[in-house]
Amino acid sequence: MRLPRVEHNHRFKEKLKLRLIRLVSGRRVPDVVKTLLYRPELWGKPMASWTQAVLRGPSAWSVGERELFAAFTSKLNQCVF
């Protein structure tokens, strides 16, 4: 389920970013990107920081292994990213 606000109520600066992404990629912007840009101060920046810590922080696994785990989990969850 996609919330209508996250789909259409971005601020002007974020709308420009979404249009640029769509223009450059030639595809629909993934929902996760729309969510991250909807309220970056409340959701986007904390989520990006957490993701960087998990994927790039200290670990017994390499960055590549962690990226592979994330991609595999996304595939199992039928995510397109």
C-alpha positions as CSV (number, residue, x, y, z in Angstrom):
1,M,0.0,0.0,0.0
2,R,1.3,3.4,-1.0
3,L,0.3,6.4,1.0
4,P,-1.1,9.2,-1.2
5,R,1.0,11.8,0.6
6,V,4.3,10.0,-0.1
7,E,3.2,9.6,-3.7
8,H,2.3,13.2,-4.4
9,N,2.9,15.7,-1.6
10,H,6.7,16.3,-1.8
11,R,8.1,19.8,-1.3
12,F,9.3,21.7,-4.4
13,K,13.0,20.8,-4.1
14,E,12.2,17.1,-3.7
15,K,9.8,17.2,-6.6
16,L,12.6,18.5,-8.8
17,K,14.9,15.6,-7.7
18,L,12.2,13.1,-8.4
19,R,11.6,14.5,-11.9
20,L,15.3,14.5,-12.6
21,I,15.6,10.9,-11.5
22,R,12.7,9.9,-13.7
23,L,14.1,11.9,-16.7
24,V,17.6,10.4,-16.4
25,S,16.6,6.8,-15.6
26,G,13.6,6.8,-18.0
27,R,11.7,4.8,-15.4
28,R,9.2,5.3,-12.6
29,V,11.0,6.4,-9.4
30,P,11.1,3.5,-6.8
31,D,8.8,3.9,-3.8
32,V,11.7,3.7,-1.4
33,V,13.2,6.9,-3.0
34,K,9.9,8.7,-2.8
35,T,9.7,7.7,0.9
36,L,13.2,8.9,1.6
37,L,12.6,12.2,-0.1
38,Y,9.1,12.8,1.4
39,R,10.3,14.1,4.8
40,P,14.1,13.8,4.6
41,E,14.6,15.4,8.0
42,L,12.4,12.9,9.8
43,W,12.9,9.7,7.6
44,G,15.4,10.1,4.8
45,K,18.5,11.3,6.7
46,P,18.1,8.9,9.6
47,M,17.4,6.0,7.3
48,A,20.4,6.8,5.1
49,S,22.7,7.1,8.1
50,W,21.4,3.7,9.4
51,T,21.9,2.1,6.0
52,Q,25.4,3.4,5.7
53,A,26.3,2.1,9.2
54,V,24.9,-1.3,8.4
55,L,26.4,-1.7,4.9
56,R,29.7,0.2,5.4
57,G,30.4,0.0,9.2
58,P,32.7,-2.4,11.0
59,S,31.7,-6.0,10.3
60,A,33.2,-9.5,9.9
61,W,31.5,-9.5,6.4
62,S,32.8,-7.5,3.5
63,V,30.8,-4.6,1.9
64,G,30.1,-6.8,-1.1
65,E,28.8,-9.6,1.0
66,R,26.5,-7.2,2.9
67,E,25.3,-5.7,-0.4
68,L,24.6,-9.3,-1.7
69,F,22.6,-10.1,1.5
70,A,20.5,-6.9,1.0
71,A,19.9,-7.7,-2.7
72,F,18.9,-11.2,-1.8
73,T,16.5,-10.1,0.9
74,S,15.0,-7.5,-1.4
75,K,14.5,-10.2,-4.1
76,L,12.7,-12.5,-1.5
77,N,10.5,-9.5,-0.6
78,Q,9.8,-8.8,-4.3
79,C,11.4,-5.4,-4.1
80,V,12.7,-4.0,-7.4
81,F,15.7,-2.2,-6.1
